[in-house]
């Protein structure tokens, strides 16, 4: 048995000024945006505190701009297999997570828990 939950919305920004993108999306979503990306993670810019129920962040990418979802899980491989049974495809493994493609063509990521243990309201799935 494993658990998973929608954890984040990622705003992929092709090239350009990540700080300006953060200002726009922060204001659009009613969240604060830092003046610059964190020096340790220069391709990411978190909107708000990162402790909201749904994390929102901008990330610099080398593909066309789009929005994608992140699903966090306590067992990445089991969750990826579950999603494959639903018709998703593995696209690419990045560090500890998988970029997936839904049957609709939408990209999303399956990631480890982002803030410690998964919350009590996470979905429970048989393996």
C-alpha positions in Angstrom: 0.0 0.0 0.0 1.2 3.5 -0.7 -0.2 7.0 -0.5 -0.2 10.1 -2.7 -1.6 13.6 -2.9 -1.5 16.6 -5.2 1.1 18.9 -3.7 2.2 21.6 -6.2 1.5 23.6 -9.3 4.6 24.4 -11.3 4.7 27.3 -13.6 7.3 26.4 -16.2 8.9 29.5 -17.7 11.0 29.1 -20.8 14.2 31.2 -20.5 13.6 34.8 -19.6 13.5 36.6 -16.3 12.4 34.2 -13.5 12.1 37.1 -11.0 9.7 39.0 -13.4 7.7 35.8 -13.9 7.5 35.4 -10.1 6.3 39.0 -9.7 3.5 38.4 -12.2 2.4 35.0 -10.9 2.7 36.0 -7.3 0.4 39.0 -7.8 -1.9 37.0 -10.0 -2.3 34.3 -7.3 -2.2 36.6 -4.3 1.1 35.3 -3.0 4.4 37.0 -2.2 7.3 36.4 -4.5 11.0 36.8 -3.5 13.2 39.4 -5.2 15.3 36.6 -6.8 15.6 32.8 -6.8 17.4 31.2 -4.0 21.1 31.0 -4.7 21.0 27.2 -3.9 18.2 26.6 -6.4 18.5 29.3 -9.1 16.0 27.7 -11.4 13.1 27.7 -8.9 11.2 30.6 -7.3 8.6 29.7 -4.6 5.4 31.8 -4.5 4.2 32.4 -1.0 5.7 30.6 2.0 5.7 27.1 0.5 3.6 26.0 3.4 0.2 26.6 1.7 -2.0 23.6 1.1 -0.9 23.8 -2.6 2.7 24.8 -3.3 3.1 27.1 -6.3 6.4 27.9 -7.9 8.0 29.2 -11.0 10.8 27.3 -12.6 13.1 28.1 -15.5 12.9 25.5 -18.2 14.3 24.9 -21.7 10.9 23.8 -23.3 7.9 26.0 -24.1 6.2 27.6 -21.1 3.3 25.6 -19.5 1.9 24.7 -16.2 2.2 21.2 -14.7 1.1 19.5 -11.5 3.3 17.6 -9.0 1.9 14.5 -7.2 3.8 13.6 -4.0 4.0 10.1 -2.8 5.7 7.9 -0.1 6.6 5.4 -2.9 7.5 7.0 -6.2 7.9 3.7 -8.1 4.6 2.3 -6.9 2.8 5.6 -7.8 4.4 5.7 -11.2 3.2 2.1 -11.9 -0.3 2.9 -10.7 -0.4 5.9 -13.1 1.0 3.8 -15.9 -2.0 1.4 -15.4 -4.2 4.4 -16.0 -2.5 5.2 -19.3 0.3 7.6 -18.3 3.8 7.2 -19.7 7.2 7.7 -18.2 9.0 10.6 -20.0 12.2 11.1 -18.0 13.6 10.5 -14.5 15.1 13.6 -12.9 17.0 13.0 -9.7 14.5 11.3 -7.4 11.3 12.1 -9.4 9.6 11.1 -12.7 8.3 13.4 -15.4 5.1 11.6 -16.7 2.8 12.2 -19.6 -1.0 11.7 -19.2 -3.0 10.1 -22.0 -4.2 13.7 -22.7 -0.6 14.8 -23.4 -0.3 16.8 -20.2 3.0 16.5 -18.4 3.2 16.1 -14.6 5.7 15.0 -12.0 5.7 12.3 -9.4 7.8 13.4 -6.4 8.8 12.4 -2.9 7.0 14.1 0.0 7.8 17.8 -0.1 7.2 18.8 3.5 7.9 15.7 5.7 5.3 13.0 5.9 2.2 13.0 3.7 -0.8 14.5 5.4 -3.6 12.4 6.9 -5.9 13.2 4.0 -3.5 11.7 1.3 -5.1 9.0 -1.0 -4.3 5.4 -0.1 -3.7 3.0 -2.9 -3.2 -0.8 -2.9 0.1 -1.9 -4.6 
